[in-house]
Amino acid sequence: MTNHNPKKKKFFNYIFKLWLIWALMLGIVVFIFYGIIAEWFGPMPTFEELENPKSNLASEVFSSNGELLGTYFIENRSNISYRNISPNLINALLSIEDIRFEEHSGIDEKALMRVIYGVVTGNHRGGGSTLTQQLAKNLFPRGQRLSTPQLVMRKFQEWITALKLERYYSKEEIIAMYLNTVTYGHNTYGIKSATAAFFDCSPDTLNIQQAALMAGVVNAPTRYSPISNPSRSLERRNLVLSQMKKYGYINSKEYDSISMLPLGVSKYSMRDHNQGLATYAREYLRGELKKWCRTHTKPDGSEYNLYKDGLKIYTTIDSRMQRYAEEAVREHLALDLQPAFYNHWEGHPNAPFDFDEDDYEEAIDKIMLQSIKRSERYRKLRNSGLPLDSIVMNFNIPTEMRVFSWNGSIDTTMTPLDSIKYYKHILQAGLLSMESKTGYVRAMVGGIDYQYFKFDHVVQGKRQVGSTFKPFLYTLAMQEGEYSPCYKVSNISYSVELDDGTYWTPRNSGNDRIGEEVTLKWALANSNNWISAHLISLFSAQSVRQMARKMGVESAIPAVPSIALGTPDLSLYEMVGAMNTFANKGVYVKPTFVTKIEDKNGNLLERFVPEKTEAMNEVTAYKMLKLMEGVVESGTGVRLRWKYGFDNTIAGKTGTTQNQSDGWFMGITPDLTTGIWVGAEDRSVHFRTITLGQGANMALPIWALYMNKVYSDPSLGISMGEFDKPMRDVMIEFDCEKYDREHQNSSLDQHDDDEF
């Protein structure tokens, strides 16, 4: 007889339902996770995306000696590998974020249970996300507004992604990926950018207190910012330190001493394009690199993006020489030339403009109006629809602003018109220094401060070159006329007939040795205009222009006799490249800024080889060097000897333009060709005397300061030797006194033969 027990049956039914619920729940979970993997609920990161997260990587610009010069970025982010991370940072990060990181496989069950307990009891004891889960979270789109079901689904997606990350990557790789993807605030993305911005160092050099600060900031970059919220940041850092003590990474004594230290962010600086070394060179390269990106494609067929693809650009700039160049420009202008300019114009009613009395007011008004129209303020007001008269009135309203000074930025109140006039007083400068044989640009200074003066006076700027143009003319005399530096010409006034039948007759700047026979070496050394007029009458302006073209000059050069005195407007970039031809044995080599470009993984994309063209034979080039040595030995560049103490071989040429508007100096040594330009923004602003306004006073001192620093640094390997002689024998006497004696003896022998 069957025994039916209702209670027992009810119990089994309850157990069955319980198992059924659990099975159903398990089935739902399996279904959900299967659907997530199958991407029913939205796309999941692919393997390629796991390996290459879609983050914007800054392209990095490196000097030839390995120093990071700057970056091009939308997000200032650069990746590093695990071996380049300080162990202090790893310890700090694990202490505060995920102490069981080495034990779990992407999801920390203990932490998860702690979160569930906190939700049930209301007693929250920390989060449950592991570092791997936080990394997984960064692989999904940010800033989306998700509903509660979507948030739950997203969390499941992150779990699966975390498991995949743990499966495919080592713990070290996951930590590196995490530190590369997180933001630290203040426009810094990834640990490399953050440590550079906050501490001016690299991640592998972080000490304990710095590491604790970085590990603490990650949780909430704005709330714990050491810049905008230092008190909270200090508390957070010390919390990280206490966790490090708790888990044995530091002892109590270390904690007590380190927790008392300040945040240590005194070296903090916003990493932008206005700061750092070689700002003008980096801006010039930006344009060139964007052109390169438009003509080069990635494996997927899309163009490279300078701001997102993490390119590595290796330049020819030597950071040491670049620093010396920037220091030299600053030392001369800030400490010497600019104060002299202010003193020179003090009390002058029209300062700093120099015009004839009859037209100065109208001329000054015209210049100021042009400057107004070139300003950013004018463009904004014009775009808003304001008429010109209203805009001019706006420029006369006192405004709070920050202006440049050599002693640092000044916060002041002045009218925008007064600020324009203030800037008219400030002298500008450009410097370009290139390696003679390779064409590698080792230093470039395009202006005095990129933050305030964006215009590049090396590549963009073109100014009248004055007597620095004369070597093009003398080159023809050495090559086509087969003259020697000691060849003599009468120092008298020469006239050149023009196409319209009139004559061009230049004036000389001095009265030395009028009527005497002078050597070409003396004439070039003393920038004699009469001899230049004589030479251009022999070789024509067209021939001079053709020679300049061979030596890399592309700017317009009118074929008129006055170019012999340097009337063309050329760039410093062109002039340095051209003058370097003499040091490179007659071969023009285009100034080169980049040696190679790599992708973010270090794969070579392109290697660059300098462009070279033979412009003249090596004998002519050597003659020109000997001619230009005279400039430094006894000519307009002689102060390099008596004032600055140089006793090595230097070929040079000074240049001073009309009204002393531009001062130039070209200095050539066996290893380096360096050119300097100094002047004001407007040509009507200048010294009123040749003593102060000549190239030997305005530009030459920068060359001297720069080269003194270069020669004092033996690590650069810049020699102080002689120029290489041509491979074939040169039967030319460069000692002009000896040359005279030989020619006198030759004349006497000829005279005896005639008598015989």
C-alpha positions in Angstrom: 0.0 0.0 0.0 1.5 3.3 -1.1 2.2 5.8 1.6 1.4 9.3 0.5 2.9 12.0 2.7 1.7 15.4 1.7 4.4 17.2 3.6 7.2 15.2 2.0 5.6 15.8 -1.4 5.4 19.5 -0.7 9.1 19.6 0.3 10.2 17.9 -2.9 8.1 20.2 -5.0 9.8 23.1 -3.2 13.3 21.7 -3.8 12.4 21.1 -7.5 11.2 24.6 -7.9 14.3 25.9 -6.2 16.5 24.0 -8.6 14.4 25.0 -11.5 14.8 28.7 -10.5 18.5 28.2 -10.1 18.7 26.4 -13.5 16.6 29.1 -15.1 18.8 31.8 -13.6 21.9 29.9 -14.7 20.4 29.5 -18.2 19.6 33.2 -18.3 23.2 34.0 -17.3 24.6 31.6 -19.8 22.2 33.0 -22.4 23.2 36.6 -21.6 26.9 35.8 -21.6 26.6 33.9 -24.9 24.6 36.8 -26.3 27.3 39.2 -25.2 30.0 37.1 -26.8 27.9 36.8 -29.9 27.5 40.6 -29.8 23.7 40.4 -29.7 23.7 43.3 -27.2 26.3 45.5 -29.0 29.8 45.2 -30.4 32.6 43.9 -28.3 36.3 45.0 -28.6 38.1 42.9 -31.2 41.4 41.3 -30.6 43.0 44.1 -32.6 41.3 46.7 -30.5 42.5 44.9 -27.3 46.0 45.0 -28.6 45.7 48.5 -30.0 43.1 50.5 -28.0 41.5 53.3 -29.9 43.2 56.1 -28.0 44.7 59.2 -29.6 48.5 58.8 -29.4 50.6 61.9 -29.6 53.3 62.0 -32.3 56.7 62.5 -30.6 59.6 64.6 -31.9 63.0 63.5 -30.8 66.4 65.3 -31.0 69.4 63.6 -32.7 70.7 62.8 -29.2 67.5 61.2 -28.0 65.8 63.9 -26.1 62.0 64.4 -26.5 61.6 67.9 -27.9 57.8 67.9 -28.0 54.6 66.3 -29.2 51.7 66.9 -31.6 48.5 65.8 -30.1 44.8 66.0 -29.6 45.3 64.0 -26.3 48.8 64.3 -25.0 49.3 60.6 -24.7 52.5 58.5 -25.4 52.8 54.8 -24.6 55.6 53.1 -22.7 56.4 49.5 -21.9 56.4 47.8 -18.5 60.2 47.9 -18.2 60.1 51.7 -18.4 57.8 52.0 -15.3 59.3 52.5 -11.8 58.6 49.6 -9.4 57.5 52.3 -6.9 54.6 53.1 -9.2 53.6 49.5 -9.6 53.6 49.0 -5.8 51.6 52.1 -5.2 49.0 51.3 -7.8 48.4 47.8 -6.6 48.2 49.0 -3.0 45.4 51.4 -3.7 43.6 49.8 -6.6 44.0 46.1 -6.8 46.2 44.3 -4.2 45.2 40.8 -5.4 46.0 41.7 -9.0 48.6 38.9 -9.3 46.1 36.3 -8.0 42.8 36.9 -9.9 42.1 36.2 -13.5 40.4 39.5 -14.3 37.5 39.4 -11.8 38.2 39.5 -8.0 35.6 37.3 -6.4 36.4 38.6 -2.9 36.1 42.2 -4.0 32.8 41.4 -5.8 31.3 39.8 -2.6 32.5 42.9 -0.7 30.5 45.1 -3.0 27.4 42.9 -2.8 27.6 42.9 1.0 27.9 46.7 0.9 24.8 47.0 -1.3 22.8 44.7 1.0 23.9 46.2 4.3 24.6 49.8 3.2 28.1 49.5 4.6 30.3 50.1 1.6 33.9 49.1 1.9 35.4 50.0 -1.5 34.9 49.1 -5.1 35.1 45.7 -6.8 36.7 46.6 -10.1 40.1 45.2 -10.8 42.8 46.9 -12.8 41.9 44.6 -15.7 38.2 45.6 -15.4 39.1 49.3 -15.4 41.3 48.7 -18.5 38.4 46.9 -20.1 36.1 49.8 -19.3 38.4 52.1 -21.1 38.1 50.1 -24.3 34.4 50.9 -24.6 33.0 54.3 -25.8 32.9 57.0 -23.1 30.4 59.7 -22.5 27.4 57.7 -23.5 24.1 58.0 -21.6 23.0 54.5 -20.8 19.8 53.2 -19.2 20.0 51.0 -16.1 19.6 47.8 -18.2 22.3 49.0 -20.5 24.6 49.8 -17.6 24.1 46.3 -16.3 24.8 44.8 -19.7 27.9 47.1 -20.1 29.2 45.8 -16.8 28.8 42.2 -18.1 30.6 43.2 -21.3 33.5 44.6 -19.3 33.8 41.4 -17.3 34.1 39.3 -20.4 36.6 41.7 -21.9 38.6 41.6 -18.7 38.7 37.8 -18.9 39.9 38.1 -22.5 42.6 40.5 -21.6 43.8 38.2 -18.9 43.9 35.3 -21.3 45.8 37.1 -24.1 48.2 39.3 -22.1 50.6 39.0 -19.2 50.1 40.8 -16.0 53.0 43.2 -16.9 51.4 44.0 -20.2 48.0 44.7 -18.6 49.6 47.1 -16.1 51.4 49.0 -18.9 48.3 49.2 -21.0 46.3 50.5 -18.0 48.8 53.2 -17.2 49.0 54.2 -20.9 45.2 54.7 -21.2 44.2 56.5 -18.0 44.0 60.3 -17.7 45.7 62.3 -15.0 44.0 65.6 -15.6 45.4 68.9 -17.0 45.5 67.6 -20.5 47.8 64.6 -19.7 46.9 61.2 -20.9 49.0 58.2 -19.9 51.7 58.0 -17.3 54.5 59.2 -19.6 52.8 62.5 -20.3 51.7 62.9 -16.7 55.2 62.4 -15.2 56.7 64.8 -17.7 54.1 67.5 -16.9 54.0 67.2 -13.1 57.6 66.3 -12.3 59.6 66.9 -15.6 60.8 63.3 -15.5 60.2 59.9 -17.0 58.1 57.1 -15.4 61.1 54.9 -14.7 62.6 57.5 -12.3 59.5 58.1 -10.1 60.4 58.0 -6.4 58.0 56.7 -3.7 56.2 59.9 -3.0 55.8 60.8 -6.7 54.5 57.3 -7.4 52.0 57.5 -4.6 50.7 60.8 -5.9 50.3 59.5 -9.5 48.6 56.3 -8.2 46.2 58.4 -6.1 45.3 60.9 -8.9 44.0 58.2 -11.2 40.9 57.6 -9.1 39.6 61.1 -9.7 42.0 63.4 -11.6 40.0 66.6 -11.0 39.2 66.0 -7.3 42.7 64.9 -6.5 44.6 67.3 -8.7 47.9 68.4 -7.0 47.6 71.7 -9.0 44.0 72.8 -8.4 43.2 70.7 -5.2 46.5 70.3 -3.4 45.0 69.6 0.1 42.9 66.7 -1.2 45.7 65.5 -3.3 48.0 65.4 -0.3 45.5 63.4 1.7 45.0 61.0 -1.2 48.8 60.6 -1.6 49.2 59.8 2.1 46.3 57.3 1.9 48.2 55.5 -0.9 51.4 55.6 1.3 49.4 54.1 4.2 48.2 51.3 1.9 51.8 50.7 0.8 52.8 50.4 4.4 49.9 48.1 5.1 51.0 45.7 2.4 54.7 45.9 3.2 56.0 47.9 0.3 57.4 50.5 2.7 58.0 50.4 6.5 56.7 52.7 9.2 59.8 54.9 9.2 59.6 55.5 5.5 55.9 56.2 5.8 56.4 58.7 8.6 59.1 60.6 6.7 57.6 60.6 3.2 54.1 61.5 4.3 55.5 64.8 5.7 56.9 65.8 2.4 55.2 68.4 0.1 53.6 67.3 -3.1 56.7 68.2 -5.1 55.1 69.5 -8.2 57.1 72.8 -8.4 58.3 71.7 -11.9 54.8 71.4 -13.2 54.2 73.0 -16.6 51.4 72.7 -19.1 52.8 70.7 -22.0 51.8 72.7 -25.0 53.3 73.8 -28.3 54.4 77.2 -26.8 56.9 75.6 -24.5 60.1 73.5 -24.5 63.0 73.5 -26.8 62.9 74.2 -30.6 59.4 75.6 -30.6 59.8 77.3 -34.0 61.5 74.2 -35.5 58.6 72.1 -34.2 56.1 74.4 -35.7 57.9 74.4 -39.1 58.0 70.6 -38.9 54.3 70.4 -38.1 53.5 71.9 -41.6 56.0 69.6 -43.3 54.8 66.5 -41.5 51.2 67.2 -42.3 52.1 67.3 -45.9 53.9 64.0 -45.4 50.8 62.4 -43.8 48.7 63.4 -46.8 50.9 61.4 -49.1 51.4 58.3 -47.0 48.9 55.7 -46.0 48.5 53.1 -43.2 48.0 49.4 -44.0 44.3 50.0 -43.9 44.6 52.6 -46.7 43.8 55.6 -44.6 46.2 58.6 -44.3 48.4 58.9 -41.3 47.2 61.4 -38.7 49.9 63.5 -37.1 47.7 64.1 -34.0 46.4 60.6 -33.4 48.7 57.9 -34.8 51.7 58.2 -32.4 54.3 58.7 -35.1 57.9 59.0 -33.9 59.8 61.7 -35.7 63.6 61.7 -35.4 65.1 65.1 -36.1 68.6 66.4 -36.8 68.2 69.0 -34.0 70.8 68.5 -31.3 69.1 69.4 -28.0 72.4 70.6 -26.5 73.2 72.9 -29.4 69.6 74.1 -29.6 69.7 75.1 -26.0 73.0 76.9 -26.5 71.4 78.8 -29.5 68.4 79.8 -27.6 70.6 80.9 -24.7 72.8 83.0 -27.0 69.9 84.8 -28.5 68.5 85.6 -25.1 71.8 86.7 -23.6 72.6 89.2 -26.4 69.1 90.6 -26.9 67.9 90.7 -23.3 71.2 91.8 -21.7 72.7 94.0 -24.4 71.0 94.9 -27.6 67.4 95.5 -26.4 68.5 97.8 -23.4 70.7 99.7 -25.9 67.8 100.1 -28.2 65.6 101.5 -25.5 68.3 103.9 -24.4 68.9 104.9 -28.0 65.3 105.9 -28.5 64.6 107.3 -25.0 62.9 110.7 -25.2 62.5 110.6 -29.0 59.0 111.9 -29.8 58.5 109.4 -32.7 60.1 106.4 -31.1 60.7 103.8 -32.4 59.9 104.9 -35.9 62.4 106.8 -38.1 60.9 108.8 -40.9 61.5 112.2 -42.5 59.8 115.0 -40.6 57.3 115.8 -43.4 55.6 112.4 -43.6 56.2 110.6 -40.3 52.7 111.1 -38.8 51.0 109.7 -41.9 53.6 106.9 -42.2 53.2 105.9 -38.6 49.4 105.9 -38.8 49.6 103.6 -41.8 51.9 101.1 -40.1 49.7 101.0 -37.0 46.5 100.5 -39.1 48.2 97.6 -40.9 49.2 96.1 -37.6 45.7 96.4 -36.3 44.4 94.5 -39.4 47.0 91.7 -38.8 45.9 91.1 -35.2 43.6 88.3 -34.0 41.5 90.9 -32.2 40.8 92.6 -35.5 39.8 89.4 -37.2 37.3 88.5 -34.4 35.8 91.9 -34.4 35.5 92.0 -38.1 33.9 88.6 -38.2 31.3 89.8 -35.7 30.3 92.5 -38.2 31.8 95.6 -36.6 32.7 98.4 -39.1 36.3 99.6 -39.2 35.8 102.8 -37.3 34.2 100.9 -34.4 37.1 98.4 -34.4 39.6 101.3 -34.2 37.7 102.7 -31.3 37.8 99.3 -29.6 41.6 99.3 -29.9 41.7 102.5 -27.8 39.8 101.0 -24.8 42.0 100.0 -21.9 42.1 96.2 -21.5 43.7 93.8 -19.1 46.3 91.8 -20.8 49.5 89.9 -20.5 52.5 91.1 -22.5 56.0 89.8 -23.2 59.1 91.1 -21.5 62.6 89.7 -21.3 62.1 89.6 -17.5 59.0 87.4 -17.8 55.4 88.0 -18.7 53.8 91.2 -17.4 50.1 91.4 -16.4 49.0 94.9 -17.1 46.2 97.2 -18.4 46.7 99.1 -21.6 44.9 99.8 -24.8 45.4 97.2 -27.6 46.8 100.1 -29.7 49.4 100.8 -27.0 50.3 97.1 -26.9 51.0 97.1 -30.6 53.2 100.1 -30.2 54.9 98.5 -27.2 55.7 95.4 -29.3 57.1 97.6 -32.1 60.1 98.4 -29.9 61.1 94.8 -29.4 63.9 93.4 -31.5 63.5 90.0 -33.1 66.1 87.5 -34.1 66.6 84.3 -36.1 69.4 81.7 -36.0 70.0 78.6 -38.1 73.0 76.3 -37.6 73.7 73.4 -39.9 76.3 70.7 -40.1 78.5 71.5 -43.1 78.9 68.1 -44.7 75.6 66.4 -43.9 73.2 69.4 -44.1 71.7 68.4 -40.8 70.2 71.4 -39.0 71.5 71.2 -35.5 69.8 74.3 -34.1 67.0 76.7 -35.2 65.7 79.7 -33.4 62.9 81.3 -35.3 62.2 84.1 -32.9 62.6 85.3 -29.3 59.5 83.7 -27.7 57.0 81.5 -29.6 54.2 82.1 -27.1 54.1 85.8 -28.0 55.7 85.9 -31.5 54.5 83.1 -33.8 56.2 84.5 -36.9 59.2 82.4 -38.0 62.2 84.5 -39.0 64.2 81.6 -40.3 62.0 80.0 -42.9 59.0 82.4 -43.3 60.7 85.7 -42.9 62.4 87.3 -45.8 64.5 90.4 -45.3 67.0 92.4 -47.3 70.3 90.6 -46.9 72.8 93.5 -47.5 76.4 92.6 -47.9 75.8 89.0 -47.0 74.7 88.6 -50.7 78.2 89.7 -52.0 79.7 86.2 -51.8 77.4 85.1 -54.7 79.1 87.8 -56.8 82.6 87.0 -55.6 82.0 83.4 -56.4 81.6 84.2 -60.1 84.8 86.2 -59.9 86.6 83.2 -58.4 85.2 80.7 -60.9 84.4 82.4 -64.1 87.0 85.1 -63.9 89.5 82.7 -62.4 90.6 85.4 -60.0 92.3 84.8 -56.7 91.5 86.4 -53.4 94.7 88.5 -53.8 93.8 89.8 -57.2 93.9 93.6 -57.2 91.4 96.2 -58.4 91.5 100.0 -58.3 89.3 101.3 -55.4 87.5 104.0 -57.4 83.9 104.7 -58.2 82.4 102.5 -60.9 79.2 102.9 -62.8 77.1 100.3 -64.5 74.9 101.2 -67.5 71.3 100.2 -67.2 68.9 99.1 -69.9 67.3 102.6 -70.2 70.7 104.2 -70.9 71.1 105.7 -67.4 73.9 104.6 -65.0 73.9 103.1 -61.6 76.7 104.4 -59.3 76.7 103.1 -55.8 78.2 105.0 -52.8 80.8 103.5 -50.5 80.2 103.3 -46.7 83.8 104.3 -46.0 86.7 106.3 -47.3 89.5 103.8 -46.7 92.2 103.5 -49.4 90.4 105.5 -52.1 92.3 105.4 -55.4 94.6 102.6 -54.3 94.9 99.1 -55.7 93.1 96.8 -53.3 92.7 93.0 -53.2 89.4 91.3 -53.6 90.0 89.8 -50.1 90.3 93.3 -48.7 87.2 94.5 -50.6 85.0 91.7 -49.4 86.3 92.0 -45.8 85.4 95.7 -45.8 82.2 95.4 -47.7 83.4 97.7 -50.4 80.6 98.7 -52.7 82.7 100.1 -55.5 84.5 96.8 -56.1 81.1 95.0 -56.1 79.9 97.4 -58.8 83.0 96.7 -60.9 82.5 92.9 -60.6 78.8 93.0 -61.5 79.6 95.0 -64.6 82.0 92.2 -65.6 79.7 89.2 -64.8 76.1 90.6 -65.1 73.2 90.4 -62.7 71.7 87.5 -64.5 74.9 85.4 -63.9 74.8 86.3 -60.2 71.2 85.3 -59.9 72.0 82.0 -61.7 74.8 81.3 -59.2 72.5 82.0 -56.3 70.0 79.5 -57.7 72.7 76.8 -57.9 73.4 77.5 -54.2 69.8 76.9 -53.2 68.2 80.4 -53.3 64.6 80.1 -54.6 63.3 83.6 -53.7 62.8 86.2 -56.3 66.1 88.0 -57.3 65.6 90.9 -59.8 68.3 90.9 -62.4 69.5 94.5 -61.7 73.0 95.7 -60.8 72.0 96.8 -57.3 71.7 93.1 -56.2 75.5 93.4 -55.9 74.9 95.3 -52.7 72.3 92.9 -51.3 68.9 94.4 -52.2 67.0 91.1 -52.5 64.8 89.9 -49.7 65.8 86.4 -48.8 65.2 84.0 -45.9 67.8 83.0 -43.3 67.1 79.4 -44.3 68.2 80.1 -47.9 71.2 82.1 -46.9 72.6 79.6 -44.5 72.1 76.7 -47.0 73.8 78.8 -49.7 76.8 79.8 -47.5 77.3 76.2 -46.4 78.1 75.3 -50.0 81.6 76.8 -49.5 82.3 74.6 -46.5 80.9 71.6 -48.4 83.5 71.8 -51.2 81.1 73.5 -53.6 78.2 71.1 -53.2 74.9 72.6 -52.1 73.1 70.4 -49.5 69.6 71.4 -48.6 69.1 72.0 -44.9 67.7 68.8 -43.4 65.5 68.6 -40.3 64.3 64.9 -40.2 66.3 61.7 -40.5 63.5 59.2 -40.2 59.8 58.6 -39.3 58.5 55.5 -37.5 55.0 54.3 -36.6 53.9 53.9 -33.0 55.4 50.4 -32.9 58.8 51.5 -34.1 58.4 50.3 -37.6 60.4 52.4 -40.1 58.1 54.3 -42.4 60.6 56.5 -44.2 64.2 57.5 -44.0 65.3 60.9 -45.4 68.5 61.6 -47.3 69.7 65.2 -47.8 69.3 66.6 -51.3 72.7 67.6 -52.8 73.6 69.6 -56.0 77.0 70.6 -57.2 77.1 74.4 -57.4 80.8 75.1 -58.1 84.1 73.3 -58.2 85.9 72.7 -54.9 88.7 75.1 -55.8 86.3 78.0 -56.2 84.7 77.0 -52.8 88.1 77.0 -51.2 89.0 80.4 -52.7 85.7 81.8 -51.3 86.5 80.4 -47.8 89.9 82.1 -47.9 88.2 85.4 -49.1 85.7 85.2 -46.3 88.4 84.4 -43.7 89.5 88.0 -44.3 86.3 89.3 -42.9 87.2 87.9 -39.5 91.0 88.5 -39.8 90.9 92.2 -40.5 87.4 93.2 -41.8 83.9 93.9 -40.4 84.0 90.7 -38.4 87.3 91.3 -36.6 85.7 91.7 -33.2 85.4 87.9 -33.1 89.2 88.1 -32.5 89.7 91.1 -30.3 86.5 91.0 -28.3 85.4 87.4 -28.2 88.8 85.7 -28.3 88.3 83.3 -31.2 91.7 82.3 -32.7 90.5 79.4 -34.8 89.7 79.4 -38.6 86.5 81.2 -39.3 85.1 82.4 -42.6 82.4 85.0 -42.2 80.3 87.8 -43.7 78.5 90.6 -42.0 75.5 92.4 -43.6 73.8 95.7 -42.8 70.9 96.9 -44.8 69.6 100.4 -45.7 69.0 102.5 -42.5 70.3 99.6 -40.4 66.9 97.9 -40.6 68.6 94.4 -40.7 71.7 93.1 -39.2 73.2 89.8 -40.5 76.2 87.6 -39.8 77.2 84.4 -41.5 79.8 82.3 -39.7 81.4 79.3 -41.4 83.7 76.8 -39.7 84.8 73.4 -40.9 81.9 71.6 -39.1 79.2 74.2 -38.8 77.6 77.0 -40.9 75.5 79.3 -38.8 73.6 82.4 -39.8 72.0 85.1 -37.7 69.5 87.8 -38.5 68.4 90.6 -36.1 65.9 93.4 -36.7 62.5 94.7 -35.7 59.1 93.6 -37.0 58.9 96.8 -39.2 61.8 98.0 -41.3 61.1 101.5 -40.2 62.1 100.5 -36.7 65.9 100.5 -36.3 69.0 102.1 -34.8 69.7 105.5 -36.2 73.5 105.0 -36.3 75.6 102.5 -38.2 77.7 101.9 -35.0 74.8 100.3 -33.2 72.8 99.1 -36.2 75.5 97.2 -38.2 75.5 93.5 -38.5 78.7 93.2 -36.5 76.9 94.7 -33.5 73.4 93.3 -33.9 74.0 89.7 -35.1 77.6 88.7 -34.8 77.6 88.7 -31.0 74.9 86.0 -31.0 77.2 83.8 -33.2 80.1 84.4 -30.8 78.0 83.5 -27.7 76.6 80.4 -29.4 79.9 79.1 -30.7 81.7 79.7 -27.4 79.1 77.4 -25.8 79.4 74.8 -28.6 83.2 74.8 -28.4 83.1 74.5 -24.6 81.1 71.2 -24.9 83.5 68.5 -25.9 80.7 65.9 -26.2 79.6 67.6 -29.4 82.8 66.9 -31.2 82.9 70.2 -33.1 86.5 70.8 -34.2 88.4 74.1 -34.4 90.6 73.0 -37.2 91.3 74.2 -40.8 89.1 73.9 -43.8 89.9 70.9 -46.0 92.0 71.8 -49.0 90.9 70.6 -52.5 91.9 67.1 -53.5 94.0 68.5 -56.4 96.8 70.9 -55.9 95.8 74.5 -55.9 98.6 76.7 -57.2 97.3 79.8 -55.7 98.9 82.0 -53.1 96.5 83.1 -50.4 99.0 85.2 -48.4 98.5 88.5 -50.2 101.8 90.0 -49.1 103.7 87.0 -50.5 101.5 87.2 -53.6 102.5 90.9 -54.1 106.2 90.0 -53.7 106.0 87.2 -56.2 104.1 89.4 -58.7 106.6 92.2 -58.3 109.5 89.8 -59.0 107.6 88.4 -61.9 107.1 91.9 -63.3 110.8 92.8 -62.8 111.9 89.6 -64.6 109.5 90.4 -67.5 111.0 93.9 -67.6 114.5 92.5 -67.8 113.4 90.2 -70.6 111.9 93.1 -72.5 115.2 95.1 -72.2 117.2 92.1 -73.3 
